[in-house]
């Protein structure tokens, strides 16, 4: 009998703890990007008030919003993967609640992000 071409890798003992660490890292990155995006949006509002038009700053603002959208998407996927592999969510309930609260608070931004992505992104 031939040996199978595909072998399943054994699940490491630290799989669950590594999954939780990955989720917490993604949550932390999302928080950092949220702070930077808020600062950029505040600066944009301030510039409008004093009527300053900066092309570089306009592009940077869009970039922060896009990065924030990608980080939110990443955290959402990691939550889904964790639930799929571990079936329990008690360990990550705080992360999941943070994510859903983020989606509610940033609904307009997330909708704009998905519209931008569906339109093909930057052309």
N, C-alpha and C positions, 0 to 999 in steps of 0.2 A: 504494500500500500504506500502511495506517495505521501510525503509530508505535506501538510497544508501550506499554501502560500502565505496565508495571513495568520498571524498569531496575535492574540489579544494580550495587551500589556497588562500586567497586574496593577490593581489600583493601589497607589502608595498609601501607607498608613496615615500620612499627614494630609490626605486629599481634602478632608472636610475643613481642617484648620487653614489650609492653603486657600480654599474657596472663600472662607470668611475673610481672610486677609486681603484677598483680591477685591472683594466687595467693599471693604472698608477703605482700601486705597482708592478705588474708583469714586466712592462717596467723597473722600477728602479732596480729590482732584476737582470734582464737580463744584464743591464749595469754593475752592480757590478761583476757579473760572467764573463763578457767579459774582464773587467780589470784584474781580477785574472787569467784568462786563458792566457791572453797576457803576464803577468808577468811570469807565469810558462813556457810558450813557449820560452820566451826570455832567461830564466834561462837554459832551455834545450839546446838552441843554444849555449849559453856561455859555458856550460859544454862540448859540443862536440868540441868546439874550443880548450879548454885546456885539452881535452881527459879525462874527469872525467866520470866514469860510476857509477851512484847511482841508485840502484834498487828502493829505496823508492821514490826518486824524479820522476823516470819514471812512477811509478804507480800514483803518485799524478797528474802528467800532464794529464794522460789519464782520471783521475777522473774529473778534471776541464773541460776538453773538453766534457765529457759526461753530466756533470751537465749543462753546457752551452747549449748543444743540447736539454736537457729536458726543460730548461727555455724558450728557443725559441719556442719549441712545445707548451708549456703552454700559452705563449703570443698569438700565432697564434690561438689557440682554444678560448681564451677569446675574441679576436677580432671577430671571427666568431659568437660566442654566442651573443655578443653585437649587431652585425648587425642583427642577427635573431630576437632578442627581441625588438629592438628599431628602426629598419629599417633606421635610420639616421646615417650617419658617420661623419657629420661635426664636432661634438664634439670631435671625436677621430681621426681626420685626422692626427694630429701630431704623434700620437702613431702608426698609420697604416703606415705612411711614414717612421718612424724610423724602424719599423719591416721589411718592404720591402728592405730598404737600408741595414739593417743588413744581410738579406738573400743574397743579392748580394755580399756584402763585405766578408761574411763568407761562401760562397758557397762550397768551398772545405771541410771545417770543417763540415758543415751540411750534405753534401753527405757522408762523412766518418761516421758520427753519424748514419744516416739512414742505411747504409750498416752494421754497427756494430749491430744495433737493429734487422735488418732483419736476421742476422746470429745467433740470439739468445742471444746477449749480451755477458757478461762474462760467460765463461763456467767453 
